[in-house]
Amino acid sequence: MILDIIVGIALVYSIYIGFQKGLFVSVAAFLSILIGVIGALKFSNVLKAWLYTELGWNTSLLPIISFVAAFFISILVVKFIANMLTKVFESVYLGFVNRLFGAVFQVLVVVLVGSVLLSFFDELNKAVQLVNQDTLLLSYSYQVYMVLSEELLPSLYAMVKTLFEQSVDILTTPIETESI
């Protein structure tokens, strides 16, 4: 089926990218958004208080500015650490191991992202039948998606929902001097 061909191409490409970047940079690229949000949630109030007390910034946009700044600072820290770990691995001649695990990790990312995309497609297909269900069940990729969607996606959705709710709370909180 065409879905299996598309998934196969995506997996081969992910192996190539993961082998090029290595494990640490691949993990950092994937997790930097999540860590950025968590870092922003934890430190935006501290940054907001510092901007208010030390620099005298007093604007209604201060919560948003501090959240965005903490988000980007967290991402930069994660990428810096990943690059340092990559250099350490290369200096002790473990660069191949780093690249091999980078390829494996990129495959896992493609499987996760593909599962999320198939989840959206599945919901759309239920509303407006684009592909017959029997045809989908013949696809190996769709069968893997079915297992992942039952086991992994509900937990992932709950985590994203919680982070989103906390982000909204942070952006609407008045100036405080402690983190959440």
C-alpha positions in Angstrom: 0.0 0.0 0.0 1.1 3.6 -0.6 1.1 4.3 3.1 3.7 1.6 3.7 5.9 3.1 1.0 5.6 6.6 2.5 6.5 5.3 5.9 9.4 3.3 4.5 10.8 6.4 2.9 10.4 8.4 6.1 12.1 5.7 8.1 15.1 5.5 5.7 15.4 9.3 5.7 15.2 9.3 9.6 18.0 6.7 9.7 20.2 9.0 7.5 19.5 12.1 9.5 20.0 10.3 12.8 23.3 8.9 11.7 24.4 12.3 10.5 23.4 14.2 13.7 24.1 11.5 16.3 22.1 10.6 19.4 22.6 13.7 21.6 21.8 16.2 18.9 18.8 14.1 17.8 17.4 13.8 21.3 18.0 17.5 22.0 16.2 18.5 18.8 13.2 16.4 19.7 13.1 17.2 23.4 14.1 20.9 23.3 10.5 22.0 22.7 9.2 20.0 25.6 12.1 21.0 27.8 11.7 24.6 26.6 8.0 24.6 27.8 8.9 23.0 31.1 11.8 25.5 31.6 9.5 28.4 30.7 6.9 27.1 33.2 9.5 26.7 36.0 11.6 29.9 35.4 9.4 32.5 33.7 8.1 33.8 37.1 11.7 34.2 38.3 12.7 36.0 35.1 9.5 38.1 35.2 10.3 39.2 38.8 14.0 39.9 37.8 12.9 42.0 34.8 10.5 43.9 37.0 12.8 44.6 40.0 16.2 44.9 38.4 15.4 46.5 35.0 12.2 48.3 36.0 10.1 46.7 33.2 6.5 47.2 34.0 4.3 46.3 31.1 1.2 44.1 30.6 3.3 42.0 28.2 5.9 41.1 30.9 4.5 37.6 31.6 4.6 36.8 27.9 8.0 38.3 27.4 9.4 36.3 30.3 7.8 33.1 29.2 9.1 33.4 25.7 12.6 34.4 26.9 12.7 31.5 29.4 11.5 29.1 26.6 14.3 30.1 24.3 17.0 30.1 27.0 15.9 26.6 27.9 16.2 25.4 24.3 19.6 27.0 23.9 20.9 25.3 27.1 19.6 21.9 25.9 21.3 22.3 22.5 24.5 23.5 24.1 24.6 20.4 26.4 23.9 18.1 23.5 26.7 19.5 21.4 29.1 19.2 24.4 28.1 15.6 24.9 28.6 14.9 21.2 32.1 16.3 21.4 32.9 14.2 24.4 31.7 11.1 22.7 33.8 11.9 19.6 36.9 12.7 21.6 36.8 9.2 23.2 36.2 7.6 19.8 32.6 6.7 20.4 31.3 8.8 17.6 30.0 5.8 15.7 28.0 4.6 18.7 26.5 8.1 19.0 25.6 8.1 15.3 24.1 4.6 15.5 21.9 5.4 18.5 21.0 8.7 16.7 19.7 6.7 13.8 17.6 4.5 16.1 16.2 7.5 18.0 15.3 9.3 14.7 13.3 6.1 13.7 11.5 6.3 17.0 10.7 10.0 16.4 9.3 9.2 12.9 7.2 6.4 14.3 5.8 8.7 17.0 5.1 11.6 14.6 3.7 9.2 12.0 1.4 7.8 14.7 0.1 11.2 15.6 -0.4 12.0 11.9 -2.2 8.7 11.4 -4.3 9.5 14.4 -5.5 12.8 12.8 -6.0 10.9 9.5 -8.0 8.2 11.3 -10.3 10.8 12.8 -10.8 12.5 9.5 -11.4 9.1 7.8 -14.1 8.4 10.3 -15.9 11.6 9.5 -15.4 11.6 5.7 -14.4 8.1 4.5 -11.3 8.7 2.4 -10.0 5.1 2.5 -11.9 1.9 3.1 -11.2 0.5 6.6 -10.4 -3.0 5.1 -7.8 -1.3 2.9 -6.2 0.4 5.9 -6.1 -2.9 7.9 -4.0 -4.5 5.0 -1.3 -1.9 5.7 1.5 -2.9 8.1 2.1 0.7 9.0 -1.5 1.2 10.0 -1.4 -2.0 12.2 1.6 -0.6 14.0 -0.3 2.7 14.4 -3.3 0.9 15.9 -1.1 -0.6 18.7 0.7 2.7 19.4 -2.5 4.8 19.5 -4.0 2.5 22.1 -0.9 2.4 24.3 1.1 5.6 23.9 -1.1 8.4 22.5 -3.5 8.8 25.4 -0.7 9.4 27.8 1.0 11.8 25.5 -2.2 13.7 25.0 -2.8 14.0 28.8 0.8 15.3 29.3 0.4 17.9 26.5 -2.9 19.1 27.9 -1.4 19.5 31.3 1.5 21.5 30.0 -0.9 23.7 28.0 -3.0 24.5 31.0 0.0 25.3 33.1 1.3 27.6 30.3 -2.0 29.5 30.3 -1.8 29.9 34.1 1.7 31.3 33.9 0.8 33.8 31.2 -2.1 35.2 33.3 -0.3 35.2 36.6 0.7 38.7 38.0 4.3 39.4 38.9 5.6 37.1 41.6 9.1 36.4 42.8 9.0 32.6 43.0 8.8 29.9 40.4 5.9 27.4 40.1 
